[in-house]
Amino acid sequence: MAADASAPIRLLIGTYTKTMPHVQGTAEGIYRATLDGVRGRVEVKDVIVGVDNPSWVTVDPTGRFLYAAQESTDAPELHAYSLRDDGVTFLGALSTHGADPCHIGVDPHGRFLYVANYSSGSFAAARIGPDGAPIAPAALFQHEGSGPNRSRQAEAHVHCTQPTPDGDTLLVCDLGTDTVAAYRCTGNGVLPQPVAVARTAPGAGPRHIRIDPAGDRAYVVCELACTVSAYRLEPDALTETATVPTLARPHTEADTCAGIALHPNGRFVYASTRGDDSIAVIAREGDDLRRIGTVPSGGRTPRDIAIDPTGRFLLAANQDSSTVAVFAIDASSGALTMTGEPASVPSPACIAFPP
Protein backbone atom coordinates (compact mmCIF):
# COMPACT_ATOMS: atom_id res chain seq x y z
CA MET A 1 0.00 0.00 0.00
CA ALA A 2 1.37 3.44 -0.94
CA ALA A 3 2.24 5.83 1.88
CA ASP A 4 -0.27 8.55 2.68
CA ALA A 5 1.11 11.72 1.05
CA SER A 6 -0.83 13.88 3.49
CA ALA A 7 0.63 12.24 6.62
CA PRO A 8 2.98 14.36 8.76
CA ILE A 9 6.67 13.63 8.24
CA ARG A 10 8.88 13.45 11.34
CA LEU A 11 12.13 15.39 11.47
CA LEU A 12 14.88 16.30 13.91
CA ILE A 13 16.69 19.63 13.99
CA GLY A 14 20.20 19.98 15.41
CA THR A 15 21.17 23.40 16.72
CA TYR A 16 23.69 25.60 18.48
CA THR A 17 22.92 26.22 22.14
CA LYS A 18 26.03 28.24 22.97
CA THR A 19 28.02 31.05 21.41
CA MET A 20 31.01 30.05 19.30
CA PRO A 21 33.27 32.16 17.06
CA HIS A 22 31.00 31.50 14.07
CA VAL A 23 27.55 31.56 15.71
CA GLN A 24 25.51 33.13 18.48
CA GLY A 25 23.78 29.98 19.69
CA THR A 26 20.37 30.52 21.31
CA ALA A 27 18.71 27.08 21.10
CA GLU A 28 17.81 24.66 23.91
CA GLY A 29 18.81 21.37 22.31
CA ILE A 30 17.54 19.02 19.58
CA TYR A 31 14.10 19.95 18.29
CA ARG A 32 11.58 17.30 17.30
CA ALA A 33 9.16 18.53 14.66
CA THR A 34 6.80 17.45 11.89
CA LEU A 35 6.50 18.51 8.27
CA ASP A 36 2.97 18.85 6.94
CA GLY A 37 2.83 16.65 3.84
CA VAL A 38 0.20 18.84 2.16
CA ARG A 39 1.14 22.43 2.95
CA GLY A 40 4.85 21.91 3.49
CA ARG A 41 4.93 23.61 6.89
CA VAL A 42 7.20 22.73 9.82
CA GLU A 43 5.74 22.54 13.33
CA VAL A 44 8.04 22.11 16.34
CA LYS A 45 6.69 19.59 18.86
CA ASP A 46 9.28 19.46 21.66
CA VAL A 47 12.98 19.71 22.43
CA ILE A 48 15.55 17.22 23.71
CA VAL A 49 17.69 19.00 26.29
CA GLY A 50 20.94 18.07 28.03
CA VAL A 51 23.30 18.33 25.06
CA ASP A 52 25.36 21.41 24.13
CA ASN A 53 25.70 22.49 20.51
CA PRO A 54 24.18 19.38 18.89
CA SER A 55 25.21 20.74 15.50
CA TRP A 56 24.87 17.39 13.74
CA VAL A 57 22.13 14.83 14.32
CA THR A 58 21.39 11.59 12.53
CA VAL A 59 19.34 8.41 12.95
CA ASP A 60 20.26 4.74 12.57
CA PRO A 61 18.82 2.70 9.67
CA THR A 62 16.00 1.32 11.80
CA GLY A 63 14.85 4.75 12.98
CA ARG A 64 15.04 3.64 16.60
CA PHE A 65 18.17 5.52 17.66
CA LEU A 66 19.23 9.16 17.45
CA TYR A 67 22.88 10.25 17.53
CA ALA A 68 24.11 13.80 18.12
CA ALA A 69 27.54 15.40 17.98
CA GLN A 70 28.22 17.76 20.88
CA GLU A 71 30.39 20.34 19.11
CA SER A 72 32.83 21.35 21.80
CA THR A 73 36.56 21.65 22.39
CA ASP A 74 36.37 20.89 26.11
CA ALA A 75 33.66 18.21 26.05
CA PRO A 76 33.57 16.66 22.56
CA GLU A 77 30.99 13.91 22.81
CA LEU A 78 28.75 11.59 20.86
CA HIS A 79 25.29 11.40 22.46
CA ALA A 80 22.86 8.52 21.89
CA TYR A 81 19.08 8.37 22.40
CA SER A 82 16.32 5.83 21.96
CA LEU A 83 13.43 7.24 19.90
CA ARG A 84 9.85 6.27 20.67
CA ASP A 85 6.50 7.74 19.73
CA ASP A 86 5.86 8.63 23.36
CA GLY A 87 9.26 10.10 24.17
CA VAL A 88 13.04 9.93 24.07
CA THR A 89 15.45 8.05 26.36
CA PHE A 90 19.07 9.12 26.80
CA LEU A 91 21.35 6.10 26.31
CA GLY A 92 24.69 7.66 27.14
CA ALA A 93 27.59 9.72 25.82
CA LEU A 94 31.04 8.81 24.53
CA SER A 95 34.09 11.02 24.07
CA THR A 96 35.09 11.49 20.42
CA HIS A 97 38.75 11.89 21.47
CA GLY A 98 39.06 15.05 19.39
CA ALA A 99 37.86 18.63 19.24
CA ASP A 100 34.62 20.04 17.86
CA PRO A 101 32.88 16.95 16.41
CA CYS A 102 30.70 18.15 13.54
CA HIS A 103 29.43 15.14 11.58
CA ILE A 104 28.30 11.56 12.25
CA GLY A 105 28.09 8.77 9.71
CA VAL A 106 26.12 5.64 10.55
CA ASP A 107 27.08 2.25 9.15
CA PRO A 108 24.08 1.04 7.08
CA HIS A 109 24.26 -2.33 8.88
CA GLY A 110 23.99 -0.59 12.27
CA ARG A 111 27.43 -1.78 13.46
CA PHE A 112 29.48 1.41 13.75
CA LEU A 113 29.34 5.19 14.16
CA TYR A 114 31.92 7.43 12.49
CA VAL A 115 32.47 10.92 13.93
CA ALA A 116 34.42 13.79 12.33
CA ASN A 117 36.47 15.91 14.74
CA TYR A 118 36.87 19.18 12.85
CA SER A 119 39.33 21.19 14.94
CA SER A 120 41.67 18.28 15.77
CA GLY A 121 41.65 16.87 12.23
CA SER A 122 40.68 13.33 13.18
CA PHE A 123 37.77 10.93 13.04
CA ALA A 124 36.60 8.33 15.53
CA ALA A 125 34.92 4.98 14.96
CA ALA A 126 32.77 3.46 17.69
CA ARG A 127 30.88 0.16 17.71
CA ILE A 128 27.13 0.32 18.36
CA GLY A 129 25.99 -1.84 21.27
CA PRO A 130 22.85 -4.01 21.38
CA ASP A 131 20.88 -1.21 23.04
CA GLY A 132 21.92 1.36 20.39
CA ALA A 133 24.51 3.12 22.56
CA PRO A 134 28.09 3.57 21.30
CA ILE A 135 30.62 1.35 23.05
CA ALA A 136 33.96 2.66 24.35
CA PRO A 137 36.74 2.83 23.51
CA ALA A 138 36.50 4.45 20.10
CA ALA A 139 39.28 3.99 17.54
CA LEU A 140 40.88 7.27 16.43
CA PHE A 141 42.28 8.12 13.00
CA GLN A 142 44.45 11.24 12.82
CA HIS A 143 44.94 13.22 9.60
CA GLU A 144 47.98 15.40 8.92
CA GLY A 145 48.63 18.15 6.41
CA SER A 146 47.52 21.61 5.36
CA GLY A 147 46.26 23.66 2.42
CA PRO A 148 47.02 27.01 0.79
CA ASN A 149 44.32 28.98 2.65
CA ARG A 150 46.36 30.16 5.67
CA SER A 151 43.35 31.17 7.78
CA ARG A 152 41.29 28.01 7.20
CA GLN A 153 43.77 25.30 6.17
CA ALA A 154 46.73 25.58 8.52
CA GLU A 155 46.11 21.98 9.58
CA ALA A 156 43.82 19.04 8.92
CA HIS A 157 40.08 19.59 9.47
CA VAL A 158 37.98 16.46 9.01
CA HIS A 159 34.43 17.64 8.23
CA CYS A 160 32.51 14.56 7.06
CA THR A 161 32.59 10.78 7.57
CA GLN A 162 30.10 9.11 5.25
CA PRO A 163 29.87 5.33 4.66
CA THR A 164 28.85 3.94 1.28
CA PRO A 165 25.40 2.26 1.03
CA ASP A 166 26.96 -1.22 1.30
CA GLY A 167 28.97 -0.22 4.38
CA ASP A 168 32.24 -1.47 2.87
CA THR A 169 33.86 1.95 2.44
CA LEU A 170 34.03 5.13 4.51
CA LEU A 171 34.52 8.41 2.60
CA VAL A 172 36.18 11.17 4.63
CA CYS A 173 36.23 14.84 3.61
CA ASP A 174 39.15 16.84 5.01
CA LEU A 175 38.63 20.57 4.49
CA GLY A 176 42.10 21.40 5.77
CA THR A 177 44.09 19.16 3.42
CA ASP A 178 41.86 19.36 0.31
CA THR A 179 41.36 15.59 0.26
CA VAL A 180 38.59 13.03 0.04
CA ALA A 181 39.85 9.68 1.37
CA ALA A 182 38.32 6.22 1.06
CA TYR A 183 38.86 3.80 3.96
CA ARG A 184 37.96 0.13 3.85
CA CYS A 185 35.50 -1.08 6.52
CA THR A 186 35.15 -4.60 7.88
CA GLY A 187 33.08 -6.29 10.55
CA ASN A 188 35.87 -5.42 12.99
CA GLY A 189 36.08 -1.73 12.13
CA VAL A 190 37.99 0.64 9.82
CA LEU A 191 41.34 -0.37 8.34
CA PRO A 192 44.01 2.19 9.30
CA GLN A 193 45.21 3.32 5.85
CA PRO A 194 43.01 4.73 3.08
CA VAL A 195 42.73 2.67 -0.10
CA ALA A 196 42.30 5.82 -2.23
CA VAL A 197 42.76 9.57 -1.80
CA ALA A 198 41.38 12.17 -4.21
CA ARG A 199 42.73 15.72 -4.12
CA THR A 200 40.46 18.63 -4.86
CA ALA A 201 41.61 21.90 -6.38
CA PRO A 202 44.04 23.64 -3.98
CA GLY A 203 42.12 25.68 -1.42
CA ALA A 204 38.74 24.17 -2.35
CA GLY A 205 38.01 22.84 1.15
CA PRO A 206 35.87 19.68 0.71
CA ARG A 207 33.17 19.80 3.38
CA HIS A 208 30.33 17.30 2.94
CA ILE A 209 29.58 14.36 0.67
CA ARG A 210 26.47 12.59 -0.59
CA ILE A 211 26.60 9.15 -2.17
CA ASP A 212 24.24 7.78 -4.81
CA PRO A 213 22.18 4.83 -3.50
CA ALA A 214 23.81 2.62 -6.13
CA GLY A 215 27.16 3.38 -4.47
CA ASP A 216 29.02 4.21 -7.68
CA ARG A 217 28.85 8.03 -7.61
CA ALA A 218 29.56 10.62 -4.92
CA TYR A 219 29.04 14.40 -4.78
CA VAL A 220 31.21 16.71 -2.69
CA VAL A 221 30.45 20.31 -1.77
CA CYS A 222 33.61 22.39 -1.32
CA GLU A 223 33.20 25.11 1.28
CA LEU A 224 35.98 27.50 0.31
CA ALA A 225 35.76 27.27 -3.50
CA CYS A 226 31.92 27.28 -3.56
CA THR A 227 31.79 24.29 -5.91
CA VAL A 228 30.22 20.84 -6.20
CA SER A 229 32.31 17.98 -7.60
CA ALA A 230 31.20 14.58 -8.91
CA TYR A 231 33.29 11.45 -8.31
CA ARG A 232 33.13 7.97 -9.75
CA LEU A 233 33.65 5.38 -7.00
CA GLU A 234 35.68 2.27 -7.76
CA PRO A 235 37.11 -0.37 -5.38
CA ASP A 236 40.48 1.38 -5.05
CA ALA A 237 39.97 4.75 -6.72
CA LEU A 238 38.05 8.03 -6.51
CA THR A 239 37.92 9.72 -9.91
CA GLU A 240 36.65 13.28 -10.27
CA THR A 241 34.43 13.61 -13.34
CA ALA A 242 33.00 17.13 -13.08
CA THR A 243 33.01 20.31 -11.00
CA VAL A 244 30.55 23.22 -11.16
CA PRO A 245 30.30 26.48 -9.18
CA THR A 246 27.28 27.01 -6.94
CA LEU A 247 27.07 30.70 -7.91
CA ALA A 248 26.60 32.43 -11.27
CA ARG A 249 29.04 35.15 -10.20
CA PRO A 250 32.61 34.79 -8.89
CA HIS A 251 32.52 33.92 -5.20
CA THR A 252 34.09 36.12 -2.54
CA GLU A 253 35.61 35.37 0.88
CA ALA A 254 32.19 36.09 2.39
CA ASP A 255 30.71 33.16 0.44
CA THR A 256 31.16 29.65 1.86
CA CYS A 257 29.27 26.52 0.88
CA ALA A 258 27.72 24.31 3.54
CA GLY A 259 24.99 21.74 2.88
CA ILE A 260 24.48 19.27 0.04
CA ALA A 261 21.50 17.06 -0.80
CA LEU A 262 20.81 14.45 -3.47
CA HIS A 263 17.27 13.99 -4.77
CA PRO A 264 15.89 10.43 -4.47
CA ASN A 265 15.17 10.32 -8.21
CA GLY A 266 18.90 10.70 -8.83
CA ARG A 267 18.53 13.59 -11.26
CA PHE A 268 19.39 16.60 -9.09
CA VAL A 269 21.95 17.77 -6.54
CA TYR A 270 21.38 20.78 -4.29
CA ALA A 271 23.99 22.83 -2.41
CA SER A 272 23.74 25.81 -0.06
CA THR A 273 26.01 28.85 -0.06
CA ARG A 274 26.30 31.05 3.01
CA GLY A 275 26.99 34.74 2.48
CA ASP A 276 25.05 34.64 -0.77
CA ASP A 277 22.36 32.81 1.25
CA SER A 278 21.23 30.73 -1.67
CA ILE A 279 20.61 27.15 -2.80
CA ALA A 280 22.02 25.94 -6.10
CA VAL A 281 20.04 23.51 -8.24
CA ILE A 282 22.38 21.20 -10.18
CA ALA A 283 21.42 18.59 -12.76
CA ARG A 284 23.23 15.24 -12.96
CA GLU A 285 23.96 14.34 -16.58
CA GLY A 286 25.90 11.08 -16.65
CA ASP A 287 29.36 11.85 -15.33
CA ASP A 288 28.74 15.56 -15.79
CA LEU A 289 27.06 18.27 -13.72
CA ARG A 290 25.15 21.34 -14.88
CA ARG A 291 24.08 24.19 -12.60
CA ILE A 292 20.51 25.11 -13.50
CA GLY A 293 20.22 28.13 -11.22
CA THR A 294 19.96 29.34 -7.64
CA VAL A 295 17.15 30.43 -5.31
CA PRO A 296 17.31 32.44 -2.06
CA SER A 297 17.52 30.15 0.98
CA GLY A 298 14.69 31.92 2.80
CA GLY A 299 16.94 33.21 5.59
CA ARG A 300 20.51 33.92 6.62
CA THR A 301 23.37 31.41 6.64
CA PRO A 302 21.90 28.15 5.25
CA ARG A 303 24.12 25.74 7.17
CA ASP A 304 22.32 22.56 6.14
CA ILE A 305 19.78 21.39 3.60
CA ALA A 306 17.88 18.10 3.52
CA ILE A 307 15.26 16.44 1.33
CA ASP A 308 12.37 14.58 2.96
CA PRO A 309 12.06 10.83 2.28
CA THR A 310 9.24 11.35 -0.26
CA GLY A 311 11.39 13.68 -2.37
CA ARG A 312 8.68 16.36 -2.38
CA PHE A 313 10.29 18.94 -0.10
CA LEU A 314 13.70 20.45 0.59
CA LEU A 315 14.34 22.07 3.96
CA ALA A 316 16.99 24.72 4.66
CA ALA A 317 18.34 25.32 8.18
CA ASN A 318 19.10 29.05 8.17
CA GLN A 319 21.38 29.34 11.19
CA ASP A 320 21.66 33.10 11.69
CA SER A 321 18.02 34.01 11.00
CA SER A 322 16.84 31.16 13.28
CA THR A 323 14.49 29.80 10.65
CA VAL A 324 13.82 26.60 8.72
CA ALA A 325 12.53 27.27 5.21
CA VAL A 326 10.60 24.67 3.20
CA PHE A 327 10.68 24.39 -0.59
CA ALA A 328 8.46 22.26 -2.81
CA ILE A 329 10.53 20.34 -5.36
CA ASP A 330 9.49 19.97 -8.99
CA ALA A 331 10.65 16.40 -9.64
CA SER A 332 10.83 17.01 -13.40
CA SER A 333 12.82 20.25 -13.49
CA GLY A 334 14.40 20.26 -10.02
CA ALA A 335 13.00 23.74 -9.39
CA LEU A 336 12.42 24.91 -5.81
CA THR A 337 9.41 26.95 -4.68
CA MET A 338 9.08 28.16 -1.09
CA THR A 339 5.88 26.85 0.49
CA GLY A 340 5.30 29.78 2.87
CA GLU A 341 6.83 31.66 5.75
CA PRO A 342 9.81 29.83 7.29
CA ALA A 343 9.34 28.20 10.68
CA SER A 344 10.99 29.75 13.72
CA VAL A 345 13.72 27.47 15.14
CA PRO A 346 16.62 28.89 17.20
CA SER A 347 20.09 28.58 15.60
CA PRO A 348 19.33 25.54 13.40
CA ALA A 349 22.38 23.68 12.08
CA CYS A 350 21.23 20.28 10.81
CA ILE A 351 18.07 18.51 9.64
CA ALA A 352 17.52 14.74 9.79
CA PHE A 353 14.53 12.61 8.81
CA PRO A 354 14.02 9.35 10.74
CA PRO A 355 13.24 6.44 8.36
Secondary structure, DSSP 8 states (H G I E B T S, - for coil): ----TTS-EEEEEEE--SEETTEE----SEEEEEE-TTT--EEEEEEE-S-S-EEEEEE-TTSSEEEEEE--SSS-EEEEEEEETTEEEEEEEEE-SSS-EEEEEE-TTSSEEEEEETTTTEEEEEEE-TTS-EEEEEEEEE-----S-TTT-SS--EEEEEE-TTSSEEEEEETTTTEEEEEEEETTEE-SS-SEEEE-STT--EEEEEE-TTSSEEEEEETTTTEEEEEEEETTEEEEEEEEESSSS---TT-EEEEEEE-TTSSEEEEEEETTTEEEEEEEETTEEEEEEEEE-SSS-EEEEEE-TTSSEEEEEEGGGTEEEEEEE-TTT--EEE-SS-EE-SSEEEEE---
